[in-house]
Amino acid sequence: MTKPRVVIVGAGFAGYHAAKTLSRLAGNRAEIVVLNSTDYFLYLPLLPEVAAGVVEPKRLAVPLTGTLRGVRVVIGEADEVDLQNRWVGFTQQEGDRNRIAYDRLILAVGSVNKLLPIPGVTEYAHGFRGLPEALYLHDHIVRQVELAEQAEDPAEQQARATFVVVGAGYTGTEVAAHGQLFTDALHAQRPRLTVRPRWMLLDVAPRVLPELDKRMSDTAHRVLERRGVDVRMGTSVAEATADGVKLTDGEYVPTCSLVWCVGVRPDPFVAELGLRTERGRLVVDEYLNVPGFPEVYACGDAAAVPDVAHPGKVCAMTAQHAQRQGKLAAHNIAASYGKGRRRPYKHHDLGWVVDLGGKDAAANPLQVNLSGLPAKAVTRGYHLLAMPGNRSRVGADWVLDATLPRPAVQLGLVPANAVPLESTTPEMPVRTR
């Protein structure tokens, strides 16, 4: 008798943990296939540390083959789903088209950079969602500091030493915090560089980390200002040019560096499925099922999962939710084959962590607000526990960074044209009254 096949599209937090959990529950009774565009799971929360040279990039790439035992890994980009005939079409790395049939399907395609219709942004900004972008930003920072040192014109020197980050959520705040420490270290090595590198953090929100407890926000803001980061709340970019950015308050800031961290949106692949969506996310019930297709599940950033703790709302697009939803999808698929009972998605807020570089962090484990070294210990402990692999290597990088000077060289592996900010379907800004 042929074993049933479960296909999981995407190997981010949701897809990876769905595959890992299902392989444990199913044993050899089902064929589990993960379809992903890369052969690794990427631990996104530590990308700012890659850009700042704290952690080596390969540490964040956990191989799918080997860590997902009993799971078949197929490398390709999903671009079609036939819900009636139950198959997924995909394009392989060298351009060949293929398809794979399924008995159960988990859609966990994740998210991409969120775009706004601001002139010049797609031409002159770079996003921050993957290893290539983090590697590019690291090289770009080093290059701009080196060029600033060589510049004879004071205006050019200041422009090259100015870095603008748009978006004061998790990613933008951490990029700016780590970035200021990184460029301060580069500045200290270059006595001919007469200006101190300047980082700006912009957001239309009233405070940094607006989605978190205000005490965590205050901690982060205090650390940023102490380091000299120019934090501008209620301000964003009105236009980007090759030589700088015009802000919404009318000021023009000469710069060669615009980092786009305004948030994420569901992968556009979701909208092409012909299924009901809510703000670009697949509508599912509390069991993560797609209505009308009991064999199809969706989880993570691609799914609008009802938040039972807040009736009428859906769960936020966070790694914590994605990981838990992936595990639940695996349990509910096992239940559909008679192993256990299916369960609705319920969550308990365990708290949040924000790494601010150096000895600083903000954390509120179990609603206990921490800052400084205690928060740093909690933050790094959380990341080590959350990573599915490479823990010893990441820990070793942290120890080396704390005890040895940080090497800063341009590797030139990722040119700017290899990491464009996707320019399709920008979102209209949400207007509030």
C-alpha positions as CSV (number, residue, x, y, z in Angstrom):
1,M,0.0,0.0,0.0
2,T,1.3,3.4,-1.0
3,K,2.1,5.7,1.9
4,P,0.2,9.0,2.0
5,R,2.3,12.0,1.1
6,V,2.4,15.3,3.0
7,V,3.9,18.2,1.1
8,I,5.1,21.2,3.1
9,V,5.7,24.3,1.0
10,G,8.3,26.6,2.7
11,A,10.9,25.8,5.3
12,G,10.8,28.9,7.5
13,F,9.8,28.8,11.1
14,A,6.3,27.3,10.3
15,G,7.4,24.9,7.6
16,Y,10.5,23.6,9.3
17,H,8.8,22.9,12.6
18,A,5.8,21.3,10.9
19,A,8.2,18.9,9.1
20,K,10.2,18.1,12.2
21,T,7.1,17.5,14.3
22,L,5.3,15.5,11.6
23,S,8.4,13.3,11.0
24,R,8.3,12.4,14.7
25,L,4.6,11.7,14.8
26,A,4.3,9.9,11.5
27,G,7.4,7.7,11.8
28,N,7.5,5.7,8.5
29,R,3.7,5.7,8.0
30,A,3.8,8.8,5.7
31,E,6.1,10.3,3.1
32,I,7.0,13.9,4.2
33,V,8.3,16.3,1.5
34,V,9.5,19.8,2.1
35,L,9.6,22.0,-1.0
36,N,11.8,25.1,-0.4
37,S,13.8,27.6,-2.5
38,T,17.0,26.9,-0.5
39,D,18.4,23.8,1.2
40,Y,18.5,25.5,4.6
41,F,16.3,26.9,7.3
42,L,17.3,30.5,8.0
43,Y,17.3,31.8,11.6
44,L,16.2,35.3,10.7
45,P,16.4,37.0,14.2
46,L,20.2,37.0,14.1
47,L,20.6,38.7,10.6
48,P,21.5,42.1,12.2
49,E,24.5,40.4,13.8
50,V,25.6,39.0,10.4
51,A,25.4,42.6,9.0
52,A,27.5,43.9,11.9
53,G,30.1,41.1,11.6
54,V,29.3,39.5,15.0
55,V,28.1,36.1,13.6
56,E,29.3,34.3,10.5
57,P,26.5,34.0,7.9
58,K,26.7,30.2,7.6
59,R,25.8,29.9,11.3
60,L,22.2,31.1,10.6
61,A,21.8,28.5,7.7
62,V,20.7,25.2,9.3
63,P,20.8,22.4,6.7
64,L,17.4,20.8,6.0
65,T,18.9,17.5,5.0
66,G,20.2,15.9,8.1
67,T,18.3,17.9,10.6
68,L,15.0,16.9,9.3
69,R,15.4,13.1,9.5
70,G,13.0,11.0,7.5
71,V,12.0,14.1,5.4
72,R,12.6,14.4,1.7
73,V,13.8,17.8,0.7
74,V,13.1,19.2,-2.8
75,I,14.8,22.4,-3.8
76,G,12.6,24.6,-6.0
77,E,10.3,27.7,-6.1
78,A,6.6,26.8,-5.8
79,D,4.6,28.8,-8.4
80,E,1.4,26.8,-8.9
81,V,-1.1,24.8,-6.8
82,D,-3.8,22.7,-8.4
83,L,-6.3,22.3,-5.5
84,Q,-8.6,20.1,-7.4
85,N,-6.1,17.5,-8.6
86,R,-3.8,18.0,-5.6
87,W,-0.4,18.8,-6.9
88,V,2.1,21.6,-6.5
89,G,4.1,23.0,-9.5
90,F,7.6,24.4,-9.0
91,T,10.6,25.6,-10.8
92,Q,14.0,24.0,-10.0
93,Q,17.2,25.9,-9.5
94,E,18.3,25.5,-13.1
95,G,15.0,26.4,-14.6
96,D,13.3,23.0,-15.1
97,R,9.6,22.8,-14.3
98,N,8.2,20.0,-12.2
99,R,5.3,19.1,-10.0
100,I,4.6,16.9,-7.0
101,A,1.3,15.4,-5.9
102,Y,0.1,15.5,-2.3
103,D,-2.5,13.9,0.0
104,R,-2.1,16.6,2.6
105,L,-0.6,20.1,2.0
106,I,0.8,22.7,4.3
107,L,1.3,26.1,2.9
108,A,4.0,27.9,4.9
109,V,5.5,30.2,2.2
110,G,6.2,33.0,4.7
111,S,6.6,36.7,3.8
112,V,8.6,39.2,1.8
113,N,9.6,42.9,2.3
114,K,6.6,45.2,2.7
115,L,6.6,48.1,0.2
116,L,5.1,51.5,0.1
117,P,4.6,53.7,-3.0
118,I,7.4,56.1,-2.2
119,P,9.3,57.5,-5.1
120,G,12.9,56.2,-5.5
121,V,12.7,53.6,-2.7
122,T,12.8,50.5,-5.0
123,E,15.7,52.0,-6.9
124,Y,17.9,53.2,-4.0
125,A,16.9,51.2,-0.9
126,H,17.8,47.6,0.1
127,G,15.6,45.3,2.2
128,F,16.7,43.0,5.0
129,R,15.1,39.6,4.7
130,G,17.8,37.1,3.9
131,L,21.5,36.2,4.0
132,P,22.4,37.9,0.7
133,E,21.0,41.2,2.0
134,A,22.8,40.9,5.3
135,L,26.1,40.1,3.5
136,Y,25.5,43.0,1.1
137,L,24.8,45.4,4.0
138,H,28.0,44.3,5.8
139,D,30.1,45.0,2.8
140,H,28.2,48.2,2.0
141,I,28.9,49.6,5.5
142,V,32.6,48.8,5.4
143,R,32.8,50.2,1.8
144,Q,31.1,53.5,2.7
145,V,33.3,54.1,5.8
146,E,36.4,53.4,3.7
147,L,35.2,55.8,0.9
148,A,34.4,58.4,3.6
149,E,37.9,58.1,4.9
150,Q,39.3,58.7,1.4
151,A,37.0,61.6,0.5
152,E,38.5,65.0,0.2
153,D,35.1,66.8,0.2
154,P,33.7,67.1,3.7
155,A,30.1,66.9,2.3
156,E,30.9,63.7,0.6
157,Q,32.5,62.3,3.7
158,Q,29.5,63.1,5.8
159,A,27.1,61.6,3.2
160,R,29.0,58.4,3.0
161,A,29.2,58.1,6.8
162,T,25.4,58.6,7.1
163,F,23.2,55.5,7.3
164,V,19.4,55.7,7.2
165,V,17.2,52.9,8.5
166,V,13.4,53.1,7.8
167,G,11.2,51.1,10.2
168,A,11.7,50.9,14.0
169,G,10.3,47.5,14.5
170,Y,12.4,44.5,15.6
171,T,14.6,44.4,12.6
172,G,15.1,48.2,12.0
173,T,15.9,48.8,15.7
174,E,18.4,46.0,15.9
175,V,20.1,47.0,12.6
176,A,20.5,50.6,13.8
177,A,21.7,49.5,17.3
178,H,24.3,47.0,15.9
179,G,25.2,49.3,13.1
180,Q,26.2,52.2,15.3
181,L,28.5,50.0,17.3
182,F,30.0,48.5,14.2
183,T,30.7,51.9,12.5
184,D,32.1,53.3,15.8
185,A,34.6,50.4,15.8
186,L,35.5,51.1,12.1
187,H,35.8,54.8,12.9
188,A,38.3,54.1,15.7
189,Q,40.5,52.2,13.3
190,R,40.7,55.1,10.9
191,P,42.3,58.3,12.3
192,R,41.9,60.1,8.9
193,L,38.1,59.8,9.1
194,T,37.3,63.1,10.8
195,V,33.5,62.6,11.1
196,R,31.8,60.0,13.3
197,P,29.5,57.7,11.3
198,R,25.8,58.7,11.9
199,W,22.8,56.3,12.0
200,M,19.3,57.5,11.6
201,L,16.2,55.5,12.6
202,L,12.9,56.6,11.1
203,D,9.3,55.5,11.6
204,V,5.8,57.0,11.4
205,A,5.0,55.3,14.7
206,P,5.1,57.3,17.9
207,R,7.8,55.2,19.4
208,V,10.4,52.5,18.6
209,L,9.2,48.9,18.9
210,P,5.5,50.1,18.8
211,E,4.2,46.5,18.9
212,L,5.9,45.8,22.2
213,D,5.4,46.8,25.8
214,K,6.2,50.5,26.3
215,R,8.9,49.7,28.9
216,M,10.8,47.7,26.3
217,S,10.4,50.5,23.8
218,D,11.8,53.0,26.3
219,T,14.8,50.8,27.0
220,A,15.6,50.5,23.3
221,H,15.1,54.2,22.7
222,R,17.4,55.1,25.7
223,V,20.1,52.8,24.4
224,L,19.9,54.1,20.8
225,E,20.1,57.7,22.0
226,R,23.0,57.0,24.3
227,R,25.0,55.6,21.4
228,G,24.2,58.6,19.2
229,V,21.6,57.1,16.9
230,D,19.3,59.9,15.5
231,V,15.9,58.5,16.3
232,R,13.1,60.3,14.4
233,M,9.6,59.1,15.3
234,G,6.6,60.3,13.3
235,T,8.9,60.8,10.4
236,S,9.6,58.7,7.3
237,V,11.0,59.0,3.8
238,A,9.0,61.1,1.3
239,E,11.5,60.4,-1.6
240,A,14.7,58.6,-2.2
241,T,17.4,59.7,-4.7
242,A,20.9,58.6,-5.6
243,D,22.4,61.2,-3.3
244,G,20.1,61.1,-0.3
245,V,16.6,61.0,1.1
246,K,13.9,63.7,1.5
247,L,12.1,63.2,4.8
248,T,8.4,63.8,5.4
249,D,9.2,66.8,7.6
250,G,10.9,68.4,4.6
251,E,14.5,67.9,5.6
252,Y,16.9,66.5,3.0
253,V,19.5,64.1,4.3
254,P,22.5,63.4,2.0
255,T,23.3,59.6,2.3
256,C,24.4,56.7,0.2
257,S,22.7,54.1,2.5
258,L,19.0,53.5,2.8
259,V,18.0,50.3,4.6
260,W,14.3,49.3,4.3
261,C,12.9,47.6,7.4
262,V,9.3,48.7,7.4
263,G,7.9,45.3,8.0
264,V,6.7,42.3,6.0
265,R,3.8,41.2,3.9
266,P,2.6,37.7,2.9
267,D,4.4,36.1,0.0
268,P,2.5,37.3,-3.2
269,F,2.3,33.6,-4.2
270,V,-0.7,33.3,-1.7
271,A,-2.8,35.8,-3.7
272,E,-2.4,33.7,-6.8
273,L,-4.1,30.6,-5.3
274,G,-7.6,31.9,-5.9
275,L,-8.5,31.3,-2.2
276,R,-10.0,33.8,0.2
277,T,-7.5,36.1,1.8
278,E,-7.4,38.7,4.5
279,R,-4.8,41.5,3.9
280,G,-2.9,39.1,1.7
281,R,-3.0,36.2,4.1
282,L,-4.9,32.9,3.5
283,V,-8.0,32.7,5.6
284,V,-8.0,29.5,7.8
285,D,-10.1,28.3,10.7
286,E,-8.8,27.8,14.2
287,Y,-7.5,24.3,13.2
288,L,-5.3,25.9,10.4
289,N,-7.5,24.4,7.7
290,V,-8.3,26.2,4.5
291,P,-12.2,26.4,4.2
292,G,-13.5,24.1,1.5
293,F,-10.2,22.1,1.3
294,P,-9.9,19.9,4.4
295,E,-6.6,18.4,3.1
296,V,-5.0,21.9,2.9
297,Y,-3.5,23.7,5.9
298,A,-1.8,27.1,6.1
299,C,0.4,28.6,8.9
300,G,2.9,31.2,9.7
301,D,3.0,34.6,8.0
302,A,1.0,33.3,5.0
303,A,-2.0,32.5,7.1
304,A,-4.6,34.7,8.8
305,V,-5.0,32.5,11.9
306,P,-7.8,33.5,14.3
307,D,-6.5,34.8,17.6
308,V,-8.7,33.2,20.2
309,A,-7.3,35.4,22.9
310,H,-8.5,38.4,21.0
311,P,-11.8,37.6,19.2
312,G,-12.1,39.2,15.8
313,K,-8.4,39.5,15.3
314,V,-5.8,37.4,13.6
315,C,-2.4,36.4,15.0
316,A,0.6,38.7,14.3
317,M,3.3,37.8,11.8
318,T,6.0,36.7,14.3
319,A,8.4,33.8,14.5
320,Q,6.8,32.6,17.8
321,H,3.4,32.2,16.2
322,A,4.8,30.6,13.0
323,Q,6.8,28.0,15.0
324,R,3.8,27.1,17.2
325,Q,1.4,27.0,14.2
326,G,3.7,24.7,12.3
327,K,3.8,22.2,15.1
328,L,0.0,22.4,15.5
329,A,-0.5,21.8,11.7
330,A,1.6,18.7,12.0
331,H,-0.5,17.4,15.0
332,N,-3.7,18.1,13.2
333,I,-2.5,16.3,10.0
334,A,-1.6,13.3,12.2
335,A,-5.1,13.5,13.7
336,S,-6.6,13.5,10.2
337,Y,-5.0,10.0,9.9
338,G,-6.3,8.8,13.2
339,K,-3.4,9.6,15.5
340,G,-4.7,11.8,18.3
341,R,-7.3,14.6,18.1
342,R,-7.1,17.8,16.3
343,R,-6.7,21.0,18.4
344,P,-7.4,24.7,17.8
345,Y,-4.6,27.1,17.8
346,K,-4.2,28.7,21.2
347,H,-1.1,30.6,22.4
348,H,0.3,32.1,25.6
349,D,2.6,35.1,25.3
350,L,6.0,34.0,26.7
351,G,7.5,37.5,26.2
352,W,9.8,39.1,23.7
353,V,13.5,39.7,23.3
354,V,15.4,42.5,21.4
355,D,19.2,42.4,21.0
356,L,20.7,45.9,20.9
357,G,24.3,44.9,20.5
358,G,27.2,45.1,22.9
359,K,26.0,44.5,26.5
360,D,22.5,45.9,25.8
361,A,19.2,44.2,25.2
362,A,15.5,44.5,26.1
363,A,13.4,41.5,27.2
364,N,10.3,40.7,29.1
365,P,10.2,36.9,29.8
366,L,6.9,35.9,31.3
367,Q,6.1,39.7,31.5
368,V,9.1,40.5,33.7
369,N,10.8,43.5,32.1
370,L,14.6,43.4,31.9
371,S,17.3,45.5,30.5
372,G,21.2,45.5,30.4
373,L,23.1,42.3,31.1
374,P,20.2,40.3,32.5
375,A,18.2,41.0,29.4
376,K,21.2,40.2,27.3
377,A,21.6,36.8,29.0
378,V,17.9,36.0,28.5
379,T,18.0,37.2,24.8
380,R,21.0,35.0,23.9
381,G,19.7,32.1,25.9
382,Y,16.4,32.4,24.0
383,H,18.1,32.4,20.6
384,L,20.3,29.4,21.4
385,L,17.2,27.5,22.5
386,A,15.2,28.6,19.5
387,M,17.8,27.7,16.9
388,P,17.4,24.2,15.6
389,G,21.1,23.8,14.9
390,N,24.5,25.5,14.9
391,R,24.2,26.5,18.5
392,S,27.8,25.8,19.5
393,R,29.1,27.7,16.4
394,V,26.9,30.8,17.2
395,G,28.0,30.7,20.8
396,A,31.6,30.5,19.8
397,D,31.1,33.6,17.5
398,W,29.7,35.5,20.5
399,V,32.6,34.6,22.7
400,L,35.2,35.5,20.0
401,D,33.4,38.9,19.4
402,A,33.5,39.7,23.1
403,T,37.3,38.9,23.4
404,L,38.9,39.7,20.0
405,P,38.8,42.7,17.7
406,R,36.1,42.3,15.0
407,P,37.5,41.8,11.5
408,A,35.9,44.1,9.0
409,V,36.6,43.5,5.3
410,Q,34.7,43.6,2.0
411,L,34.2,40.1,0.6
412,G,32.4,41.4,-2.5
413,L,30.3,38.3,-2.7
414,V,27.0,40.0,-3.2
415,P,26.8,43.0,-5.5
416,A,24.0,45.6,-5.1
417,N,22.2,44.4,-8.3
418,A,21.9,40.9,-6.8
419,V,19.7,42.1,-3.9
420,P,17.1,44.6,-5.4
421,L,14.1,45.6,-3.3
422,E,11.2,43.9,-5.0
423,S,9.2,46.5,-6.9
424,T,5.9,44.8,-7.5
425,T,2.6,45.5,-5.8
426,P,3.5,48.2,-3.3
427,E,1.0,48.6,-0.5
428,M,-0.9,51.8,0.1
429,P,-0.3,53.3,3.5
430,V,-3.0,52.8,6.1
431,R,-4.7,56.1,6.9
432,T,-5.7,56.7,10.4
433,R,-8.1,59.3,11.7
